[in-house]
Amino acid sequence: MFISDFLDICDPVLTFDKFMEGIDLTKYLDKLPARETGRVRYNPVNMLKTVLFGF
């Protein structure tokens, strides 16, 4: 089963995600420092989308 099977096509989460996919966010997030130790970094684009949707 997929989560998209339970969501309506007009769901705000899906609409926001499709809108944000049309924006090239990598040009704003390209100067991230390299991590060589510690845990794996979150995907910065997905994290920004999550925070923006929360607001």
trRosetta pair geometry for C-beta under 8 A, 3 or more apart (Angstrom, degrees):
i j d omega theta_ij theta_ji phi_ij phi_ji
1 5 5.9 -96 -165 37 82 145
2 5 5.0 115 67 -15 78 97
3 6 6.1 -63 -167 38 48 105
3 7 6.5 35 144 -17 77 113
4 7 5.6 -62 -138 40 42 107
4 14 7.7 95 -123 -97 90 128
7 11 4.5 -55 -177 -15 103 159
7 13 7.1 -83 -144 62 144 114
7 14 5.9 141 139 -37 137 126
8 11 4.8 135 62 -47 75 88
8 14 8.0 -149 86 23 52 137
9 14 6.8 -105 -158 99 35 152
10 14 7.8 131 128 65 4 117
10 15 6.8 17 -163 -52 44 122
11 14 4.6 76 69 13 97 106
11 15 6.7 -171 87 -9 47 89
12 15 5.6 -57 -141 41 33 113
12 16 6.0 32 161 -19 68 107
13 16 6.0 -57 -147 38 26 108
13 17 6.3 26 155 -19 63 110
13 53 6.9 52 -120 -159 70 147
14 17 5.7 -55 -144 37 31 112
14 18 6.3 30 158 -17 65 106
15 18 6.0 -56 -149 37 28 109
15 19 6.4 30 153 -19 63 109
16 19 5.6 -57 -149 37 32 114
16 20 6.2 25 157 -15 67 108
16 49 7.4 138 137 -169 104 96
16 52 7.8 180 -178 107 124 101
16 53 5.2 108 136 -104 159 107
17 20 5.9 -57 -143 40 29 107
17 21 6.4 37 154 -28 63 104
17 49 6.8 61 -110 -176 69 139
18 21 5.7 -48 -149 26 31 116
18 22 7.3 34 153 -21 58 101
19 22 6.2 -60 -169 26 34 112
19 23 7.6 20 145 -12 64 105
20 23 5.7 -58 -156 33 46 109
20 25 7.4 6 -179 -38 92 130
20 49 5.0 117 143 -113 169 109
20 52 7.4 141 -95 75 134 142
24 27 5.6 50 122 -3 105 107
25 28 5.6 -58 -167 41 60 109
25 29 5.9 26 145 2 86 117
25 45 5.0 133 82 -122 133 95
25 48 6.2 -180 -170 73 148 149
26 29 5.9 -75 -135 56 35 92
26 30 5.9 66 161 -68 71 90
26 45 6.9 -30 -69 -73 71 122
27 30 6.1 -17 -140 -21 27 121
29 32 6.2 12 172 -37 77 111
29 44 4.6 169 -170 116 144 138
29 45 6.5 -153 38 -67 159 71
29 48 7.1 -125 -66 -30 137 143
32 41 7.8 125 161 172 140 162
32 44 6.2 -149 -68 -46 149 153
35 38 6.1 -76 -175 57 116 109
35 41 5.3 149 14 -44 149 117
41 44 7.5 -10 148 -47 116 85
42 46 6.9 -120 166 74 95 103
42 47 4.8 83 124 -58 130 126
43 46 4.1 55 85 19 112 112
43 47 6.5 170 84 -15 56 86
44 47 5.5 -55 -142 39 34 113
44 48 6.2 36 158 -21 67 104
45 48 5.9 -53 -148 35 29 110
45 49 6.5 30 152 -18 62 106
46 49 5.6 -52 -147 36 34 113
46 50 6.4 37 153 -22 65 105
47 50 5.7 -53 -149 34 32 114
47 51 6.5 28 155 -16 65 106
48 51 5.9 -56 -146 39 32 108
48 52 6.1 28 157 -16 67 110
49 52 5.9 -58 -142 41 28 109
49 53 6.2 27 159 -18 64 109
50 53 6.0 -57 -146 37 26 108
50 54 6.5 31 153 -24 61 108
51 54 5.6 -55 -153 32 31 117
51 55 6.9 26 153 -15 64 101
52 55 6.0 -55 -154 34 35 107
